[in-house]
Amino acid sequence: MSLILFLAGVFLATFLIGRLLEKIRIPWIFSALLIGLALAAYNPFLEITSSSSFLFLAEMGMFFLLFVIGFELDIKKIWKSSKFLFRITAVIIFAETFFGTLLVHYVFGVSWLISVLVASSFATVGEAVLLPILDEFKLVKTKLGQTILGIGVLDDVIEVLTIIAASIIIGRSVGHTSFNIVSNLLILASLFGLAFILVKFRKYLTSFKYKDISSFFLFVIFFIFLLIGIGQFVESAALGALLAGIALRNAIPKNILNFIDSEVKTMTYGFFAPIFFLWVGIETNISYILKFPLLILLIMVMTKTTKIGSCYLMGKKVLGKKKSIILGVSLCVKFSTSIVIIKLLFEKGLIHSDLYSVLIGTTIAFKFIVPFLMSYLITRWNIGFSRIEDEKIGI
């Protein structure tokens, strides 16, 4: 079978399984991850999934996901967040990173530095998974809903810092025979410099005469590939993709921002991301997960206990006890950022297959458990409101 026919089958299966996942409030994109896990158990297409063409498309999926993360980072909105959101986000991230670091270091024998990196990436929140649930129960504009989404926005900063740290560590761990430390630093500085220049001279983009959206989209793709290409010299392609998203978000003229956002997301989630998640699933060690399910349970208990405990202590006076528990449960869900960082570390040999597989298994488990548990608690405690005005606050 050719790669084209293989991908045709994957996209069809992703679409069909995705429709089923959406009915249980799980994003359809994770159907590709489930297909990958199935192929990890038995893969009759090993020649295709190990080919350079497939791996190139999968890496492009990772880069475009990172670009979207950067593109959606609204710095102005983050700085306008309330002190309560800053405090509760800081406590949650610190607590889970602290306990997660101890667990990863002592259970899996990973170095302290990589343990901190893994724990901080796994402490972030997949707010995109929660939005449909909040919307269904009319909680988006309530105090609880805005707190959940606000923490998701604020922890984007942690995601960015973690990706930057991962890129630097990966660059240092890989030997560069033709570059010394000064050269590496200059290349990294050039990435930030190009991003800054694009934002600084945004007025030229506004006045630039382009024929239509499609022609301007070519410039967007050029800039993404430029920063990724430069970053590859020092194993920091992921950082380049992220910076490209942040820079273009603040440089693209507002009148075409939504159009570009739609174009990039369609290309990312409609083509590249399913291949990336398929790749992530395929490289998971299913036999290890089945042999040591208690490790997944241990990480889940640690995460839930830390998140719910932190949210309860910090939020019970502002939100109330029941809503603080729901807040803690909701923040356990993970999304693409943590998976991308874990995948980066695994590909560069900084974490082993056992840790990688357990983290992927835990991520998948949370995807199924959190939506059901949230819906159950919201219904049982009658948290949903049809009149939301009484719950609005300036978070």
Order of alpha helices (4+ residues) and beta strands (2+ residues): alpha-alpha-alpha-alpha-alpha-alpha-alpha-alpha-alpha-alpha-alpha-alpha-alpha-alpha-alpha-alpha-alpha-alpha-alpha-alpha
